[in-house]
Amino acid sequence: MDRMACVDVPALPLQILLNRHADWKESPVAVVDREKAQGTIQWVNEHARAQRILPGMRYTAGLSLAGNLRSGVVDEDEVQKTVAAILQRLWNFTPSVEPSRLEPGTFWLGTGGLQELYPSLREWSALICSDLQSTGLFALVIVGFSRFGTYATAKAGNRNILFHDTQQERAFVRRVPLNRMRFEPAVRDTLLKLGIDTLGEFIDLPAGSIRRRFGNLTCELHRLATGDVWDPMSPHPICEPVRRTIMLDHPETNQQRLALIIKPLLQSMLQEFAARREVLISLHFFLLLDDKRRCRESLQPAAPTLDLAQLMSLLYLKIEPLALSSGITELTLRGAGIRATRQQLELFRQAQERSLTAIRRAFAEIRANMGHGSIMHARLHERHLPEATYSWEAIESIDTPQPAAVKIRPLVRRVYSRPIELRSRLRHEPDGWIVGRMADGPVEEVIGPHVVSGGWWAREVARAYYYVRTHNGRWFWIYQDQPTKRWFLQGEVE
């Protein structure tokens, strides 16, 4: 059975807060959702737990238990930025890394193929912890056999653990205290009142009664704990930094002209980040001078962003005071990003929302000048032949478009309104078959045939369709009319 590892940076928002206030380490500390008396406690340290302060309590309730309770708010952007930095570091140890979608600071790692790179998984775990420790973060690495088992062990442990078999892992999980797991506060308190203190006692509960009393989320957690649900790893794809490089024809010494050179490069980078559904968190630029010297600068926006104007303002503040020994001959930009929220991506849209009233007014003027049929749209139909699967109709009303995001852009098959008859290929044609322009070159690849036949009730149709690739890479969609043996160009694929 393949092993997996859970890397847990316990209470990541709390560690961020403690790194911000180093003098709080010996006091009870809590991360709250807002700086108000009725704020909800989200994370607590061991000193707070010793005072019976738990996540889910109100801040005032925590103060009643510990008068010296320290608290603070950690922004989601700061947490996501730290998660992205951890993810980049973990990729140095394995390409299979899956960050938790629900709990920041928890990652699952694949261990396959690492035996040739590291003496043992125990030493590999120690190297990960040491690397994260260099950034001021404490982490645990649990190597086991299941997602839930390694996660639960990490929540209860205070050191790295390497399980040798599944029985050892299950036995440890059953001893994990219930209050170490991130149950919903009301569910956790109810279970504790019922005398259920460990995960083993929770696992022994009947699944049916859990669903009826505590709901689907707790029931799903119970199924994961009992092993009834197998949740495979879904590694996060490795995201390389976005780079842009430009070679200058003449050494550049003017900072204002340099900013104008950088602006289109940076805009192109932001477009790539938006396509990857990410926002930029840091930007580095490298300058190669005419005297072969190198200069490196970096900047970091206050929050992850795709705002070109904000980044250009920061960039200009960086390059304006530079004292360069000679002109710049080569410029490289490198940006790092993290996953963006929907609101952040909305801010990046170049085109603002257009007024439907203005569009309708413009269309009315076009119809008045050129006729009612001057503005058309294609309507799809369930038909047999490609040229009959659509018809052109006048646009009567304009609605707000609702585009859907896609991960892979689909190919577009462009269908000609009327098929174009092709010259038949000669049997001994020496230079190949030309189906497009001469500049496209001859056909080099053929996919088909795909037979379309029917219409016996009116006029029988029998066609053999093919996709053909020409020398310069264009794909055409052609067919042979079987009764007449003539070839036609139906369209092309873009």
C-alpha positions in Angstrom: 0.0 0.0 0.0 1.4 3.4 -1.0 2.3 5.8 1.8 1.4 9.4 2.0 2.4 12.2 4.4 0.6 15.0 6.1 2.5 18.2 6.7 0.7 20.3 9.2 1.7 23.8 10.2 -0.5 23.9 13.4 -2.8 26.8 13.7 -1.2 28.7 10.8 -3.0 32.0 11.4 -2.0 31.8 15.1 1.7 31.3 14.1 1.5 34.3 11.8 0.1 36.4 14.7 2.8 35.1 17.1 5.5 35.9 14.6 4.1 39.4 14.4 4.1 39.7 18.3 7.1 37.8 19.5 6.5 38.9 23.1 3.2 37.1 23.3 4.7 33.6 23.1 4.3 32.9 26.9 0.8 34.3 27.1 -2.6 32.8 26.1 -3.2 34.0 22.6 -6.2 33.7 20.3 -7.0 34.7 16.7 -10.4 36.3 16.4 -12.5 37.1 13.4 -12.9 40.7 14.3 -11.5 43.1 16.9 -14.7 43.3 19.0 -15.9 42.0 22.3 -18.3 39.7 20.5 -15.7 38.5 18.1 -15.4 34.7 17.6 -12.2 32.9 18.6 -10.9 30.9 15.7 -7.4 29.6 16.8 -5.8 29.3 20.3 -2.3 28.4 21.5 -1.5 25.8 24.2 -1.5 28.4 27.0 -5.1 29.3 26.1 -6.1 25.7 25.9 -4.7 25.2 29.4 -7.2 27.9 30.5 -10.0 25.9 28.8 -10.3 28.5 26.0 -11.4 26.7 22.7 -12.2 27.8 19.2 -15.8 28.8 18.7 -16.0 30.8 22.0 -16.7 34.5 22.1 -13.7 36.7 22.9 -15.5 38.0 26.1 -15.9 34.4 27.2 -12.2 33.8 26.7 -11.3 36.9 28.7 -13.5 35.6 31.6 -11.3 32.5 31.7 -8.0 34.3 31.2 -7.7 38.0 31.9 -4.3 38.2 30.1 -5.7 36.7 26.9 -4.1 38.3 23.9 -5.9 38.5 20.5 -5.6 39.7 17.0 -7.0 39.5 13.5 -5.1 37.8 10.7 -6.3 38.7 7.2 -7.2 36.0 4.7 -4.9 37.5 2.2 -1.9 37.1 4.6 -2.9 33.5 5.3 -3.2 32.7 1.5 0.1 34.4 0.8 1.8 32.2 3.5 0.2 29.1 2.2 1.5 29.9 -1.3 5.0 30.3 0.1 4.8 27.0 2.0 3.5 25.3 -1.2 6.5 26.6 -3.1 8.9 25.2 -0.5 7.2 21.8 -0.3 7.5 21.4 -4.1 11.3 21.2 -3.5 10.7 17.9 -1.6 8.0 16.2 -3.8 6.0 17.1 -6.9 2.8 15.8 -5.4 1.5 18.4 -2.9 -2.2 18.9 -2.1 -3.1 21.9 0.1 -6.2 21.5 2.2 -9.2 23.4 0.9 -10.7 23.8 4.4 -7.8 24.3 6.7 -4.9 26.5 5.9 -1.5 25.1 6.8 -2.4 21.4 6.2 -0.9 19.7 3.1 -0.8 16.1 1.9 2.3 14.9 0.1 2.9 11.9 -2.1 6.0 9.9 -1.2 6.4 7.8 -4.3 9.8 7.6 -5.9 11.6 9.5 -3.0 13.6 6.4 -1.8 16.2 7.2 -4.5 16.6 10.8 -3.3 16.5 10.5 0.5 18.0 7.9 2.8 14.7 7.4 4.6 11.3 9.0 4.9 12.1 9.9 8.5 15.1 12.0 7.3 12.9 13.5 4.6 10.4 14.6 7.2 13.1 16.2 9.3 14.4 18.2 6.2 10.9 19.5 5.6 10.5 20.7 9.1 13.9 22.3 9.1 13.2 24.1 5.9 9.9 25.5 7.2 11.6 26.4 10.6 13.9 28.7 8.7 10.9 30.8 7.8 9.7 31.0 11.4 7.0 28.3 11.1 6.7 25.2 13.2 5.5 22.1 11.3 4.9 18.4 11.8 5.2 15.6 9.2 3.2 12.4 9.7 3.9 9.6 7.3 1.2 7.0 7.1 -1.3 5.3 4.8 -4.5 7.4 4.8 -5.5 11.0 4.5 -7.6 11.1 7.6 -5.2 9.0 9.7 -2.2 11.2 9.0 -4.3 14.4 9.5 -5.7 13.3 12.8 -2.3 12.2 14.1 -0.8 15.6 13.1 -3.5 17.4 15.1 -2.8 15.3 18.2 1.0 15.0 18.0 3.9 17.2 18.8 6.6 15.4 16.9 7.1 13.7 13.5 5.7 10.2 13.3 6.4 7.4 10.8 3.8 4.6 10.8 5.1 1.2 9.7 1.6 -0.4 9.0 -2.0 0.5 8.9 -2.8 -1.2 12.2 -0.4 1.1 14.0 -1.9 4.1 12.4 -5.5 3.1 13.3 -4.5 2.4 16.9 -3.0 5.9 17.2 -5.9 7.6 15.6 -8.4 6.0 18.1 -6.5 7.6 21.0 -6.6 11.2 19.5 -8.5 13.6 21.8 -11.7 14.8 20.3 -11.1 18.4 21.1 -8.0 18.4 18.9 -10.1 17.9 15.8 -11.8 20.9 14.1 -15.4 19.8 14.8 -18.2 22.4 14.6 -18.2 23.9 18.2 -21.8 22.9 18.9 -21.1 19.3 17.7 -17.9 19.1 19.7 -19.5 20.4 22.9 -22.4 17.9 22.5 -20.1 15.0 22.0 -18.0 16.0 25.0 -21.2 16.2 27.2 -22.0 12.7 26.0 -18.7 11.5 27.4 -17.1 11.0 23.9 -13.6 12.2 24.5 -11.6 10.4 21.8 -11.8 9.7 18.1 -12.1 6.0 18.8 -15.3 6.5 20.7 -16.6 8.8 17.9 -15.7 6.1 15.3 -17.7 3.5 17.3 -20.9 5.5 17.1 -23.5 4.3 14.5 -23.3 6.3 11.3 -27.1 6.5 10.9 -27.7 8.2 14.3 -24.8 10.7 13.6 -26.5 11.8 10.4 -29.9 12.3 12.1 -28.5 14.2 15.1 -25.5 16.1 13.8 -26.0 16.5 10.1 -24.2 15.5 6.9 -20.8 17.3 7.6 -20.3 15.3 10.8 -21.5 12.1 9.2 -19.0 12.6 6.3 -16.2 13.1 8.9 -17.3 9.9 10.6 -17.2 8.0 7.3 -13.6 9.3 6.6 -12.6 8.3 10.1 -14.0 4.8 9.8 -12.4 4.3 6.3 -15.8 3.9 4.6 -14.8 6.7 2.1 -11.6 6.6 0.2 -10.5 10.1 -0.8 -7.6 10.0 -3.3 -5.0 12.7 -3.5 -5.5 15.6 -5.8 -2.1 17.3 -6.1 -1.9 20.9 -6.8 -0.2 21.5 -10.2 3.2 23.0 -10.0 2.9 26.7 -11.0 6.0 28.1 -12.5 6.7 31.8 -12.0 5.5 34.0 -14.8 8.5 35.5 -16.7 9.0 38.1 -19.4 12.4 39.0 -20.9 13.2 41.7 -23.4 16.5 42.5 -25.1 17.0 46.3 -25.8 18.4 47.4 -29.1 20.3 50.3 -27.4 21.4 50.7 -23.8 18.6 52.5 -21.9 19.4 55.0 -19.1 16.2 56.9 -18.8 13.9 55.6 -16.1 10.7 57.0 -17.6 11.4 55.3 -21.0 12.2 52.1 -19.0 8.8 52.3 -17.3 7.1 52.5 -20.7 9.1 49.4 -21.8 8.1 47.5 -18.7 4.3 48.4 -18.8 3.3 46.1 -21.7 5.4 43.2 -20.3 3.8 43.6 -16.9 0.3 43.8 -18.4 1.0 40.5 -20.3 2.1 38.9 -17.1 -1.1 39.9 -15.3 -3.2 38.5 -18.2 -1.4 35.2 -17.7 -2.0 35.3 -14.0 -5.7 36.0 -14.6 -5.9 33.1 -17.0 -4.4 30.8 -14.3 -7.0 32.3 -11.8 -4.1 33.7 -9.7 -3.1 37.1 -8.4 0.4 38.5 -8.1 2.1 38.5 -4.7 5.6 39.5 -5.6 7.5 40.9 -8.6 11.3 40.6 -9.2 13.1 42.4 -12.0 16.6 41.7 -13.2 18.7 44.2 -15.2 21.7 43.4 -17.3 23.8 46.5 -17.8 26.0 47.4 -20.8 29.1 46.9 -18.7 28.0 43.3 -17.9 27.0 44.2 -14.3 23.7 42.9 -13.0 21.1 44.6 -10.8 18.2 42.9 -9.0 15.2 44.6 -7.4 11.9 43.3 -6.1 8.7 44.7 -4.9 5.7 43.4 -3.0 2.2 44.9 -3.1 0.3 45.5 0.1 -2.1 42.7 -0.9 -2.2 40.2 -3.8 -3.4 42.1 -6.8 -3.9 42.3 -10.5 -4.0 46.1 -10.5 -1.6 47.3 -13.3 -1.7 51.0 -12.2 -0.8 50.1 -8.6 2.1 47.8 -9.6 3.4 50.4 -12.1 3.3 53.0 -9.4 5.4 50.8 -7.1 7.7 49.8 -9.9 8.4 53.4 -10.8 9.2 54.2 -7.1 11.7 51.3 -7.3 13.5 52.3 -10.5 13.5 56.1 -10.2 16.3 56.3 -7.6 18.5 53.6 -9.2 22.0 54.8 -9.8 23.1 52.6 -12.7 26.8 52.4 -13.8 25.7 52.1 -17.5 22.7 51.6 -19.7 20.3 48.6 -19.5 20.6 46.1 -22.3 18.4 43.3 -21.0 15.4 43.3 -18.7 13.7 40.3 -17.1 10.5 40.3 -15.0 9.5 37.4 -12.8 6.3 37.3 -10.8 4.9 34.8 -8.3 1.2 34.3 -7.7 -1.4 32.6 -5.5 -4.9 31.4 -6.1 -7.3 34.3 -6.6 -10.8 34.9 -5.2 -13.7 35.6 -7.6 -13.7 39.2 -6.4 -10.1 39.7 -7.2 -10.5 38.4 -10.7 -13.6 40.6 -11.2 -11.3 43.7 -10.5 -9.0 42.6 -13.4 -11.7 42.7 -16.1 -10.4 45.2 -18.8 -13.8 45.9 -20.3 -16.3 47.5 -17.9 -19.9 46.5 -17.8 -21.6 48.0 -20.9 -25.0 49.6 -20.8 -27.6 47.4 -22.5 -29.6 50.6 -23.2 -26.8 52.1 -25.2 -26.3 48.8 -27.1 -30.0 48.6 -28.0 -29.9 52.3 -29.2 -26.9 51.6 -31.4 -28.5 48.5 -32.9 -31.7 50.5 -33.6 -29.6 53.0 -35.6 -27.9 50.3 -37.6 -31.3 48.7 -38.5 -32.6 52.1 -39.5 -29.7 52.7 -41.9 -29.2 49.1 -43.2 -32.4 47.3 -42.7 -34.0 45.0 -40.2 -31.9 42.0 -41.3 -28.5 43.7 -40.9 -28.0 42.3 -37.4 -28.2 38.5 -37.3 -27.3 35.6 -35.0 -27.0 31.9 -35.6 -29.7 29.6 -34.1 -28.8 25.9 -33.7 -31.0 23.1 -34.9 -31.1 19.4 -34.5 -30.4 18.4 -38.1 -28.5 15.7 -40.0 -26.2 17.6 -42.3 -23.7 20.2 -40.9 -24.9 23.1 -43.1 -28.5 22.5 -41.8 -27.6 22.5 -38.1 -28.0 26.3 -37.9 -29.9 29.2 -39.4 -29.5 32.9 -39.4 -32.1 35.0 -37.6 -32.5 38.6 -36.9 -31.7 39.6 -33.3 -34.8 40.8 -31.6 -33.5 41.4 -28.0 -30.2 41.9 -26.3 -29.4 40.1 -23.0 -26.5 40.3 -20.6 -24.0 37.5 -21.6 -23.2 34.8 -19.0 -19.8 33.4 -20.1 -18.7 30.2 -18.3 -15.1 29.7 -17.2 -13.3 26.8 -18.9 -10.0 25.2 -18.0 -9.2 24.0 -21.5 -10.2 26.2 -24.5 -12.3 24.1 -26.9 -11.4 23.8 -30.6 -13.8 25.8 -32.9 -15.1 24.1 -36.1 -15.9 26.8 -38.6 -18.6 25.7 -41.0 -18.8 27.5 -44.3 -22.3 28.6 -45.4 -21.8 26.7 -48.6 -19.3 23.9 -49.2 -16.5 24.7 -51.6 -15.9 22.2 -54.3 -12.3 20.9 -54.4 -10.2 19.7 -57.2 -10.0 15.9 -57.1 -6.6 14.5 -56.2 -4.9 12.8 -59.1 -3.8 9.2 -58.5 -0.1 10.0 -59.2 0.0 13.6 -58.0 3.7 14.1 -57.1 3.5 17.0 -54.6 0.5 15.9 -52.5 -3.1 17.2 -52.4 -3.7 21.0 -52.1 -7.1 21.6 -50.3 -6.5 25.2 -49.3 -4.2 27.9 -50.6 -0.8 27.1 -52.1 0.8 28.7 -49.1 -0.8 26.1 -46.8 1.1 23.3 -48.5 -0.1 19.8 -49.3 -2.0 17.5 -47.0 0.2 15.6 -44.6 -2.2 13.9 -42.2 -5.7 12.5 -42.7 -8.2 11.5 -40.0 -11.3 9.6 -41.1 -13.6 8.7 -42.7 -16.6 9.6 -40.7 -19.6 8.6 -42.7 -22.9 10.6 -42.8 -25.8 9.0 -44.7 -29.5 9.3 -44.8 -32.2 11.4 -46.4 -33.7 8.5 -48.3 -37.2 10.0 -47.6 -36.3 13.0 -49.8 -32.9 13.1 -51.5 -30.4 10.5 -50.4 -27.2 11.8 -49.0 -24.0 9.8 -48.5 -20.8 11.6 -47.4 -17.4 10.5 -46.1 -16.0 13.3 -43.8 -12.2 13.7 -43.1 -10.1 16.0 -41.0 -6.9 16.9 -42.9 -3.8 18.7 -41.8 -1.7 20.7 -44.3 2.0 21.4 -44.2 1.7 24.7 -42.3 -0.5 23.2 -39.6 -4.0 24.2 -40.7 -6.8 21.7 -40.2 -9.5 21.5 -42.8 -12.8 19.6 -42.7 -13.6 18.0 -46.0 -15.9 15.4 -47.4 -16.4 13.2 -50.5 -19.9 13.0 -51.9 -20.2 9.3 -52.5 -22.7 9.2 -55.4 -20.8 11.8 -57.5 -17.2 11.1 -56.1 -16.7 14.8 -55.8 -14.8 16.5 -52.9 -15.9 19.5 -51.0 -14.4 21.8 -48.3 -17.0 22.0 -45.5 -15.0 24.2 -43.1 -11.9 24.2 -40.9 -10.9 23.7 -37.2 -9.3 26.6 -35.3 
